[in-house]
Amino acid sequence: MPFVIPYRNLVWALFASCTSLHLYCNYRAVSSANIRTLNTSRLKSIIEHYLETKKILSIATANANESVAFWTRDLKTFVRFGSKLSDHTDESRELKKLFHLFDNEEYLLSIRRKRIIVSFSEGIEIRSILKALVHVILLDLQLNGSNLMASLDLNDNDNLKIVKETLNLTNVIYYGSDHTGCEEKRTSIDGDVDKKVGHGLVAGLAKEGYQLDRVLVTDDGWRYKRRTL
């Protein structure tokens, strides 16, 4: 544009205006998107609302609650997904206790050096990754003194006990009842709700239209064989 080249201030003003308009349009486009896939931020917002009201946030509300303008940490506790077994503990006896606790699960979870360590088994199903993420979020709320978790009354420093109690709570929230017959209480990958699932979190997510065949988590890629037990 030869007309504006001699006017440096005008060039910078036009540049700033166009850049600001471009950023604003991008912000509006991203913030208006209704993403059905679950990530840590959206699922944490859903769980916090569910703990308070026993209701599932709509897809639009969950997306609106997610910050797109500024980077924020989804969880206050550092989490590593897809960790090696050796990341949990150096003692075989402690690892056996962990395997025993998660005998019916396709993941292991522990607290070590104020970090949440999560390992996935070979061939883990998406529903188990989702459940592991629910467990992580509940544990993060507990470790950071959320009022939503006050009913657990876990004031000691026994990490295994905290993991056990939050696992029990995860089962109740995830399935909507005590964790009995866990192999029968599932939501199918295509989103159809099994009548045996009840009125828990996973059933509510499916009914609300969330995509349950994919969960957005970043992991280190390590897997353990369940026969390691």
Backbone bond lengths (Angstrom), bond angles and torsions (degrees), N, CA, C in turn:
res aa  C-N    CA-C-N  psi(-1)  N-CA   C-N-CA  omega(-1)  CA-C   N-CA-C  phi
1 M - - - 1.453 - - 1.528 109.57 -
2 P 1.335 116.61 90.26 1.479 120.59 -175.73 1.519 113.32 -59.29
3 F 1.350 117.14 -27.99 1.460 119.68 -175.14 1.528 112.37 -64.40
4 V 1.350 117.39 -36.29 1.459 120.00 -174.42 1.518 113.03 -97.55
5 I 1.352 118.28 -10.80 1.460 120.82 -177.05 1.525 113.28 -55.84
6 P 1.335 119.82 -41.64 1.472 118.87 -179.32 1.527 113.62 -67.67
7 Y 1.328 117.82 -16.92 1.454 120.86 -175.05 1.541 109.51 -103.89
8 R 1.330 115.55 88.99 1.466 120.39 -174.24 1.527 112.17 -59.93
9 N 1.314 117.72 -43.00 1.463 120.80 -179.27 1.525 111.51 -62.43
10 L 1.336 115.34 -39.03 1.461 119.76 178.49 1.522 110.41 -65.78
11 V 1.347 116.29 -39.80 1.470 120.40 178.37 1.525 110.71 -59.76
12 W 1.340 115.98 -46.65 1.461 119.61 -179.44 1.531 111.48 -66.43
13 A 1.306 116.69 -36.32 1.463 120.28 178.36 1.522 111.19 -65.02
14 L 1.358 115.67 -43.63 1.468 119.81 177.80 1.521 111.07 -65.04
15 F 1.351 115.58 -40.13 1.461 119.65 178.91 1.529 110.93 -61.99
16 A 1.328 116.39 -46.60 1.462 120.59 -179.62 1.524 110.99 -63.46
17 S 1.323 116.91 -40.67 1.465 120.84 -179.14 1.526 111.18 -65.56
18 C 1.335 116.37 -46.13 1.464 120.50 -179.11 1.538 111.51 -65.82
19 T 1.340 115.53 -40.38 1.464 119.44 178.90 1.520 110.93 -64.51
20 S 1.332 116.48 -44.16 1.466 120.81 179.49 1.523 110.99 -62.69
21 L 1.335 115.92 -42.25 1.463 120.03 178.89 1.523 110.37 -64.09
22 H 1.338 116.46 -40.86 1.463 121.27 179.30 1.524 110.81 -62.92
23 L 1.331 117.23 -45.16 1.459 121.20 179.98 1.527 110.78 -64.97
24 Y 1.315 116.60 -40.46 1.454 120.20 179.94 1.531 111.16 -64.74
25 C 1.324 116.69 -41.95 1.471 120.72 179.09 1.524 110.79 -64.18
26 N 1.352 116.37 -40.62 1.460 119.86 176.90 1.522 111.33 -63.82
27 Y 1.346 115.90 -42.37 1.459 120.34 178.61 1.523 110.69 -60.36
28 R 1.320 117.14 -46.20 1.462 120.92 -179.73 1.517 111.13 -63.64
29 A 1.332 116.70 -38.06 1.462 120.52 -179.47 1.529 111.14 -66.42
30 V 1.347 115.87 -44.69 1.465 119.76 -178.75 1.526 111.09 -69.61
31 S 1.333 116.57 -42.91 1.464 120.15 -176.93 1.523 112.54 -69.53
32 S 1.312 117.76 -21.12 1.461 120.43 -179.92 1.526 112.39 -88.49
33 A 1.328 117.09 -7.42 1.463 120.41 -179.20 1.521 110.45 -72.84
34 N 1.314 117.30 137.54 1.459 123.27 175.54 1.529 108.50 -108.54
35 I 1.336 115.61 92.98 1.462 121.49 -175.69 1.519 109.36 -87.95
36 R 1.320 117.17 125.14 1.459 122.24 -177.26 1.520 112.64 -83.87
37 T 1.320 116.84 -18.04 1.463 120.51 -178.78 1.530 109.86 -74.73
38 L 1.334 116.27 145.01 1.457 121.29 -178.50 1.523 111.19 -94.67
39 N 1.326 116.02 131.33 1.455 121.89 168.81 1.526 107.85 -122.45
40 T 1.324 117.49 -177.54 1.463 120.59 -176.19 1.518 112.03 -61.88
41 S 1.325 117.02 -44.11 1.458 121.16 -177.09 1.522 111.80 -63.19
42 R 1.336 116.94 -49.92 1.459 120.12 -178.66 1.525 111.45 -66.34
43 L 1.337 116.70 -41.09 1.460 119.35 -178.67 1.527 111.26 -68.13
44 K 1.328 118.21 -36.48 1.463 119.85 177.16 1.520 110.76 -63.13
45 S 1.321 117.10 -42.70 1.465 120.83 177.58 1.518 110.71 -61.25
46 I 1.325 116.38 -41.22 1.472 121.48 179.54 1.527 110.59 -64.73
47 I 1.338 117.02 -44.82 1.459 121.19 -177.34 1.526 111.18 -66.45
48 E 1.321 117.49 -42.98 1.467 120.15 178.90 1.524 110.52 -60.38
49 H 1.323 116.23 -42.43 1.467 120.18 178.01 1.529 110.29 -66.75
50 Y 1.330 116.70 -38.84 1.472 121.06 -178.99 1.530 110.88 -66.21
51 L 1.328 117.16 -39.42 1.467 120.55 179.09 1.525 111.35 -64.27
52 E 1.318 116.57 -32.00 1.460 121.31 -179.04 1.520 112.78 -82.62
53 T 1.327 116.89 -38.25 1.468 119.86 -169.00 1.528 114.53 -122.00
54 K 1.351 117.30 -12.60 1.469 122.36 -173.10 1.536 112.04 62.70
55 K 1.329 115.10 23.74 1.462 120.92 177.48 1.529 109.67 -121.41
56 I 1.322 115.69 153.95 1.462 121.70 -179.51 1.522 109.95 -95.42
57 L 1.323 115.95 131.07 1.460 119.49 175.64 1.521 110.24 -63.31
58 S 1.303 116.30 144.44 1.461 120.42 174.33 1.524 109.10 -68.92
59 I 1.314 116.21 159.64 1.463 120.83 179.40 1.526 110.36 -59.60
60 A 1.311 117.20 -41.15 1.464 120.61 -179.25 1.526 111.33 -63.73
61 T 1.326 117.13 -43.07 1.464 120.64 -178.92 1.518 111.51 -68.64
62 A 1.327 116.92 -41.61 1.464 120.47 179.22 1.520 110.88 -61.83
63 N 1.326 116.56 -39.46 1.465 119.96 177.24 1.520 111.76 -69.45
64 A 1.334 116.07 -37.50 1.460 119.82 179.70 1.525 111.56 -66.31
65 N 1.336 116.89 -30.93 1.463 121.36 -179.74 1.517 112.60 -74.28
66 E 1.321 116.87 -16.81 1.464 120.97 -177.49 1.527 109.86 -84.39
67 S 1.320 116.04 127.24 1.458 120.54 -179.63 1.526 110.07 -74.54
68 V 1.333 115.58 128.85 1.466 120.24 176.63 1.523 111.12 -114.89
69 A 1.326 116.38 -8.18 1.461 119.66 -177.46 1.517 112.32 -89.26
70 F 1.336 117.16 -34.52 1.448 120.48 -175.63 1.526 109.86 -131.19
71 W 1.344 115.23 147.88 1.459 119.85 177.86 1.518 109.56 -78.21
72 T 1.311 116.83 126.73 1.454 121.82 176.29 1.518 108.82 -134.78
73 R 1.319 116.44 151.26 1.452 120.84 176.62 1.514 108.96 -75.47
74 D 1.331 116.13 129.74 1.458 120.17 179.49 1.521 111.26 -69.74
75 L 1.335 116.41 -38.12 1.458 122.13 -179.29 1.517 109.40 -123.82
76 K 1.328 116.54 146.02 1.456 120.54 179.33 1.522 111.56 -77.07
77 T 1.332 116.69 -27.34 1.460 121.67 179.65 1.521 109.90 -93.48
78 F 1.337 116.76 138.21 1.460 120.46 177.37 1.527 109.04 -69.66
79 V 1.338 116.77 134.06 1.464 121.97 -177.13 1.524 109.71 -126.74
80 R 1.332 115.39 138.39 1.463 120.71 173.37 1.523 108.67 -121.67
81 F 1.322 115.71 117.53 1.454 121.70 176.22 1.529 109.38 -94.78
82 G 1.333 115.72 151.00 1.465 120.57 177.35 1.510 112.98 67.55
83 S 1.336 116.74 37.21 1.462 121.37 -176.79 1.524 112.15 -82.37
84 K 1.327 116.13 162.30 1.457 122.46 173.30 1.522 109.42 -73.20
85 L 1.331 116.55 156.63 1.457 120.39 177.84 1.520 111.35 -61.92
86 S 1.317 116.60 -34.36 1.462 120.70 -179.12 1.527 112.68 -67.55
87 D 1.345 117.00 -15.74 1.459 119.72 177.52 1.530 111.69 -72.35
88 H 1.351 116.86 -21.21 1.458 121.17 -178.72 1.525 111.77 -77.25
89 T 1.317 115.92 -46.98 1.457 120.84 -175.97 1.525 109.77 -165.43
90 D 1.319 115.97 157.48 1.461 121.57 176.23 1.524 111.70 -96.36
91 E 1.329 116.95 -4.92 1.459 121.43 -176.17 1.526 110.29 -105.78
92 S 1.326 115.74 127.31 1.466 121.00 -177.81 1.528 111.38 -64.30
93 R 1.343 117.68 -33.30 1.458 120.07 -179.44 1.527 110.83 -65.46
94 E 1.338 116.63 -41.06 1.457 120.38 178.56 1.525 111.35 -67.27
95 L 1.332 116.25 -35.60 1.459 120.24 178.90 1.526 110.61 -67.22
96 K 1.349 116.71 -37.34 1.464 120.50 177.22 1.523 110.85 -64.05
97 K 1.333 116.94 -37.29 1.462 120.38 176.55 1.519 110.54 -62.69
98 L 1.315 116.03 -39.03 1.460 120.94 179.95 1.521 110.56 -67.71
99 F 1.333 116.61 -43.20 1.465 120.34 176.84 1.523 110.69 -60.80
100 H 1.304 116.52 -40.28 1.463 120.27 -179.40 1.524 110.99 -65.06
101 L 1.330 116.58 -41.79 1.459 121.31 -179.93 1.518 111.45 -63.37
102 F 1.332 116.88 -38.39 1.464 121.81 -176.89 1.527 111.59 -103.88
103 D 1.319 115.94 31.68 1.461 121.30 -175.60 1.527 112.36 -58.94
104 N 1.328 117.71 -33.75 1.466 121.97 -177.88 1.524 113.50 -96.45
105 E 1.330 116.32 7.64 1.456 120.35 -176.51 1.526 111.34 -113.05
106 E 1.334 114.80 164.69 1.462 120.68 177.10 1.524 111.52 -103.60
107 Y 1.302 115.47 19.27 1.465 120.41 177.44 1.523 109.56 -146.29
108 L 1.317 115.74 161.08 1.462 123.38 172.60 1.523 107.46 -120.28
109 L 1.323 115.86 147.17 1.457 119.74 179.85 1.527 108.82 -143.96
110 S 1.312 116.04 135.83 1.463 120.46 178.39 1.526 109.93 -148.28
111 I 1.330 114.89 168.31 1.461 122.08 174.99 1.524 107.49 -112.50
112 R 1.309 115.88 124.98 1.465 119.67 178.65 1.524 109.71 -144.07
113 R 1.312 115.21 127.17 1.463 121.81 -179.55 1.529 111.16 52.37
114 K 1.346 115.19 44.21 1.472 123.26 177.80 1.529 112.58 62.67
115 R 1.334 115.52 23.49 1.459 121.20 175.51 1.519 109.90 -121.91
116 I 1.326 116.16 149.98 1.461 121.17 175.60 1.526 107.88 -95.27
117 I 1.317 115.09 121.27 1.464 121.19 -178.38 1.526 108.62 -108.65
118 V 1.329 117.39 128.42 1.469 122.72 -178.47 1.525 109.16 -127.03
119 S 1.323 115.79 128.25 1.470 121.67 175.41 1.517 109.44 -116.84
120 F 1.327 116.46 143.80 1.454 122.28 179.52 1.520 109.87 -110.54
121 S 1.338 116.30 142.75 1.456 120.48 176.65 1.520 110.14 -80.09
122 E 1.320 116.27 161.74 1.469 120.12 175.86 1.522 109.76 -62.24
123 G 1.322 115.89 136.01 1.458 120.88 177.94 1.521 113.89 71.74
124 I 1.316 117.28 21.80 1.465 120.00 -179.69 1.523 111.16 -57.81
125 E 1.325 115.88 138.01 1.452 121.24 179.72 1.527 110.56 -84.67
126 I 1.320 114.39 157.42 1.460 119.75 -178.32 1.522 111.37 -59.40
127 R 1.321 117.47 -38.29 1.466 120.88 -179.11 1.529 110.82 -60.25
128 S 1.345 116.97 -32.77 1.461 120.42 179.88 1.529 111.37 -76.53
129 I 1.336 116.65 -33.57 1.464 119.44 174.50 1.518 109.55 -65.20
130 L 1.333 116.78 -41.32 1.458 121.16 177.09 1.525 110.33 -61.36
131 K 1.326 116.77 -43.86 1.459 120.29 -179.83 1.526 110.75 -65.04
132 A 1.324 117.37 -39.91 1.463 121.17 177.52 1.530 110.50 -61.00
133 L 1.332 116.63 -39.81 1.457 120.54 179.03 1.527 111.04 -67.21
134 V 1.328 117.12 -38.76 1.466 120.69 174.94 1.525 109.96 -60.41
135 H 1.325 116.08 -45.24 1.467 121.54 178.97 1.531 110.69 -59.99
136 V 1.319 116.59 -44.64 1.466 121.34 179.72 1.528 110.83 -59.93
137 I 1.318 116.95 -44.56 1.466 120.81 -178.26 1.525 110.60 -64.94
138 L 1.335 117.41 -43.45 1.460 120.40 177.77 1.521 111.41 -63.43
139 L 1.325 116.12 -40.53 1.463 120.36 178.98 1.524 111.05 -65.94
140 D 1.320 116.54 -39.91 1.464 120.69 177.56 1.533 110.67 -62.49
141 L 1.319 117.06 -41.68 1.464 120.73 177.40 1.526 110.52 -62.63
142 Q 1.337 115.86 -41.13 1.461 120.26 -179.97 1.524 111.92 -65.95
143 L 1.319 116.80 -45.99 1.460 121.31 -176.84 1.523 112.20 -65.94
144 N 1.320 116.13 -24.47 1.464 119.75 -176.89 1.529 113.02 -106.92
145 G 1.343 114.92 18.76 1.457 120.05 169.70 1.502 116.46 69.17
146 S 1.325 117.72 32.53 1.462 120.10 178.88 1.524 110.31 -65.66
147 N 1.321 116.26 137.93 1.464 121.18 176.73 1.520 111.96 -62.57
148 L 1.322 116.95 -23.14 1.460 121.09 179.45 1.522 112.03 -66.95
149 M 1.349 116.69 -19.42 1.460 121.33 -176.71 1.527 112.04 -109.32
150 A 1.313 117.86 11.95 1.467 121.29 -174.81 1.524 112.68 -62.30
151 S 1.322 117.49 -26.70 1.460 120.68 -176.29 1.528 112.97 -67.26
152 L 1.350 117.57 -19.57 1.466 119.49 -179.56 1.528 112.01 -72.25
153 D 1.331 116.98 -29.24 1.463 122.28 177.24 1.531 111.47 53.65
154 L 1.328 116.13 52.74 1.464 121.84 179.09 1.520 108.68 -106.39
155 N 1.305 115.68 92.40 1.451 120.05 -177.26 1.524 112.84 -106.30
156 D 1.322 117.45 -0.31 1.463 119.65 -178.66 1.520 110.29 -87.71
157 N 1.330 114.90 179.45 1.460 120.85 -178.05 1.519 112.34 -105.87
158 D 1.329 116.86 18.83 1.458 121.43 179.51 1.533 108.27 -81.78
159 N 1.331 115.85 97.77 1.464 119.92 -175.76 1.520 112.43 -61.81
160 L 1.337 116.92 -39.40 1.459 119.77 -179.41 1.528 111.10 -64.24
161 K 1.330 116.64 -37.36 1.463 120.04 178.38 1.526 110.54 -66.52
162 I 1.316 116.17 -40.58 1.472 119.91 178.30 1.524 110.42 -62.80
163 V 1.336 116.32 -43.57 1.464 120.79 178.24 1.529 110.02 -62.24
164 K 1.335 116.77 -42.61 1.472 120.88 -179.45 1.520 111.53 -62.99
165 E 1.337 116.80 -46.55 1.462 119.88 -177.72 1.533 111.69 -67.60
166 T 1.316 116.89 -37.50 1.471 118.77 177.76 1.528 110.91 -72.30
167 L 1.347 117.39 -27.83 1.468 119.73 173.83 1.521 109.99 -66.53
168 N 1.332 116.65 -42.60 1.471 119.87 177.19 1.526 110.78 -60.75
169 L 1.323 116.16 -42.48 1.464 119.94 178.40 1.525 110.91 -65.98
170 T 1.331 116.18 -38.29 1.473 120.31 177.35 1.519 110.61 -58.79
171 N 1.337 116.96 -43.00 1.467 120.76 179.85 1.522 111.37 -62.88
172 V 1.333 116.14 -43.40 1.463 120.10 -179.15 1.524 110.66 -64.84
173 I 1.324 117.15 -45.10 1.461 121.28 -178.44 1.521 111.05 -70.16
174 Y 1.327 116.39 -44.38 1.461 121.17 -174.58 1.523 111.77 -65.48
175 Y 1.351 115.86 -43.85 1.467 119.70 -176.85 1.523 113.44 -99.89
176 G 1.324 117.76 -15.53 1.448 120.13 179.86 1.508 114.38 85.85
177 S 1.345 117.15 8.77 1.461 121.55 178.41 1.512 107.62 -161.94
178 D 1.325 116.90 178.37 1.457 119.95 175.74 1.516 109.44 -61.55
179 H 1.315 115.56 151.25 1.463 121.29 -171.74 1.518 111.12 -82.97
180 T 1.335 115.87 72.63 1.453 120.79 175.49 1.510 107.52 -116.21
181 G 1.322 116.27 138.32 1.451 119.87 -176.51 1.501 111.51 63.57
182 C 1.342 115.89 43.73 1.464 120.13 -171.56 1.516 112.35 -61.11
183 E 1.325 117.89 -27.43 1.455 119.36 -178.03 1.522 111.76 -71.25
184 E 1.350 117.27 -17.20 1.459 120.32 -179.44 1.519 112.06 -94.50
185 K 1.347 116.70 -17.04 1.461 120.44 -173.68 1.510 109.57 -98.47
186 R 1.303 116.84 86.08 1.452 121.09 -177.26 1.516 111.07 -137.08
187 T 1.300 114.18 160.25 1.457 120.83 170.57 1.519 107.72 -110.94
188 S 1.306 116.85 129.53 1.457 119.65 -175.69 1.517 110.93 -67.42
189 I 1.335 115.78 157.88 1.456 121.67 -174.30 1.524 112.23 -62.78
190 D 1.322 117.33 -32.04 1.466 118.60 -175.72 1.530 112.49 -79.70
191 G 1.350 116.71 2.02 1.454 118.97 175.00 1.516 114.65 96.92
192 D 1.352 117.95 -8.48 1.454 119.93 176.26 1.523 109.38 -69.56
193 V 1.330 117.20 136.80 1.454 121.03 -175.69 1.517 110.12 -90.48
194 D 1.327 116.64 121.64 1.451 122.01 174.42 1.527 108.07 -70.84
195 K 1.319 117.42 136.98 1.462 120.68 -177.98 1.529 111.53 -62.72
196 K 1.330 117.17 -23.91 1.460 120.19 -178.70 1.523 112.50 -77.58
197 V 1.294 118.16 -11.99 1.460 121.18 -176.75 1.522 111.41 -68.40
198 G 1.305 118.07 -34.35 1.453 120.79 -179.73 1.520 112.00 86.71
199 H 1.316 115.79 -145.16 1.460 120.24 -173.26 1.521 111.34 -118.66
200 G 1.290 117.64 33.17 1.450 121.89 -178.72 1.515 112.89 -81.92
201 L 1.324 114.02 -172.83 1.457 121.23 -176.59 1.522 112.10 -59.79
202 V 1.336 116.95 -47.24 1.458 119.44 -174.96 1.525 111.40 -65.29
203 A 1.338 117.19 -37.24 1.462 120.12 176.44 1.518 111.32 -65.51
204 G 1.337 115.49 -41.61 1.455 119.73 178.85 1.509 112.66 -64.43
205 L 1.339 116.65 -38.92 1.462 120.52 177.70 1.523 110.86 -61.78
206 A 1.322 115.68 -43.26 1.463 119.93 179.76 1.530 111.13 -64.79
207 K 1.322 116.14 -43.41 1.464 120.09 -179.63 1.527 111.78 -64.55
208 E 1.329 115.99 -33.98 1.459 120.62 -178.06 1.517 111.81 -76.86
209 G 1.350 117.13 -13.97 1.458 120.83 176.05 1.517 115.42 101.34
210 Y 1.338 117.60 11.73 1.463 119.49 177.77 1.520 110.83 -69.91
211 Q 1.319 115.60 147.75 1.458 121.60 179.56 1.523 108.93 -81.25
212 L 1.342 117.02 116.28 1.456 121.26 -174.47 1.525 113.50 -106.05
213 D 1.324 117.08 6.68 1.464 119.21 178.93 1.524 111.52 -95.92
214 R 1.344 116.27 10.34 1.456 120.75 178.82 1.518 109.11 -157.33
215 V 1.326 115.99 137.34 1.463 121.52 175.95 1.526 107.53 -129.86
216 L 1.324 116.34 130.60 1.459 120.79 -175.14 1.534 110.87 -89.99
217 V 1.321 115.78 92.18 1.463 121.62 173.10 1.526 108.20 -131.83
218 T 1.313 115.57 147.08 1.460 121.45 177.29 1.520 108.36 -101.72
219 D 1.320 116.99 125.97 1.461 118.68 -179.19 1.524 111.07 -130.73
220 D 1.338 115.28 165.77 1.458 121.48 -176.24 1.524 112.99 -77.44
221 G 1.330 117.20 -12.00 1.457 120.42 173.53 1.519 115.89 93.68
222 W 1.336 118.74 -2.41 1.459 120.25 179.02 1.522 110.16 -77.78
223 R 1.350 116.56 144.29 1.455 122.66 176.65 1.531 108.81 -134.90
224 Y 1.322 115.95 145.65 1.460 119.60 176.83 1.530 109.81 -112.53
225 K 1.314 115.71 154.05 1.458 120.93 177.72 1.524 108.30 -90.25
226 R 1.308 116.02 131.92 1.470 120.07 -174.90 1.522 111.55 -64.81
227 R 1.319 117.78 -22.65 1.447 119.12 177.17 1.528 112.31 -73.25
228 T 1.360 114.71 -3.27 1.466 119.18 176.04 1.515 110.86 -59.40
229 L 1.374 115.67 -25.20 1.433 119.69 177.64 1.514 110.79 -54.29
